[in-house]
Amino acid sequence: DGSTDDTAKVVEQTDDDSGRLKLIRLAQNRGPAHGRNVALEASTAPLVCILDADDFMAHDRLVKMLQLADEDWDFLADDIIFTEGPDDLKGYDRLFDHDLTLPKVITLSDMILGNMPRKDRHRRETGFVKPIMRRDFLEKHKLRYDEDLKLGEDVLFYATALLAGARFKVVEACGYYAGERADSLSSRHGTDDLTRLANALQRFEGRVSSLGQPAESVTTYRRNIQKRGALRAALDAKRAEGWIGFAKACKDAGPDAGYVVRELVTDKISTLVRGR
């Protein structure tokens, strides 16, 4: 996907000459959704799963997952282990709360509300899961990632599958290790990314309502993204034009202005406290 690291070289070194490996190089990076769609179109396996470039899997992860679940699933995920690198097989945190009983069948509401930011945990969103997916379900419902998104493309993809009737099962951790970095792509999304996600969620919210299903969870998540977008826009304006720009952005934020001001004040207070 236009990467300049050693990903392609590492892939080539794993080739066993059986003809099973297909390396596709994209000249220009167009985001994870496009890359995943290209891979879905090029592959033919009945089961598909995603592995992010800065993550790694235990060699027996997929076997363990299949052993823990029966056949009644369309998407099969496991709990994620957060780690500092490939030498850390214990990890320092998990995606799901430790008191959650697994296996569990995830609903549309679970997926959406589980992607909401939490004050007590750092970026533990259900959209992070990397399930095994049945190709026949993807093809039957013409499921592909929204290439307009560089934020939230996973959760919207899974939510669309759930709206289509997917049985989405989660089992205990089997060996998906996620690396967290302060400079990761997922930590650097800006105003435009948040706006695009909010618009996509609004369209999805309409689809849910049109099918006569409860859309409250989608509405809640959309409003959260819109507020975060308003805050990011105000901070951008402050950076560009100072406090006058910030004031203008707050006015443009309308009903979200209060949220923007509260978040800024809270951040300033936290900064002062940390500096003591």
ZIFEN-V37200 format. One line per field, one symbol per residue. phi: phi as a letter, one per 40 degrees, with the letter a starting at -180 (. if undefined). burial: I if it has 9 or more other ideal C-beta (glycine too) atoms within 8 Angstrom, else O. Layout:
phi = ???
burial = ???
This chain:
phi = .gcbccdcccdccccbgcgccbcbbbcbcbgcccdccccccccbccbbabbcccbabccbdcccccccbcccabbbbbccbcaciccbccgbabccdccccbcacccdcdcccccccbccacfbbcccdbccbccccccdbfcaccccbbbgcccccccccccchccbbbbcdbhcbbcbbcbcdccbcbdcccccccccccccdccccccgbcbdccccccccccccccccccccccccbgcccccccccccfcccdcccccccccccccccccc
burial = OOOOOOOIOOIOOOOOOOOOIOOOOIOOOIIIIIIIIIIIOOOOOOOIIOOOOOIOIIOOIIOIIIOIIOOOIIIIIIIIIIIOOOOIOOIOOIIIOOOOOIIOOIOIIIIIIIIIOOOOOOOIIIIIIIIIIIIOIIOOIOIOIIIOIIIIIIIIIIIIIIIIOIIIIIIOIIIIIIIOOOOIOOIOIOIOIIIIIIOIIIOIIOIIIOOOOOIOIIIIIIOIIIIIIIIIIIIIIIOOOOOOIIOIIIOOIOOIIOIIIOIIOOOOOOOOOOOO
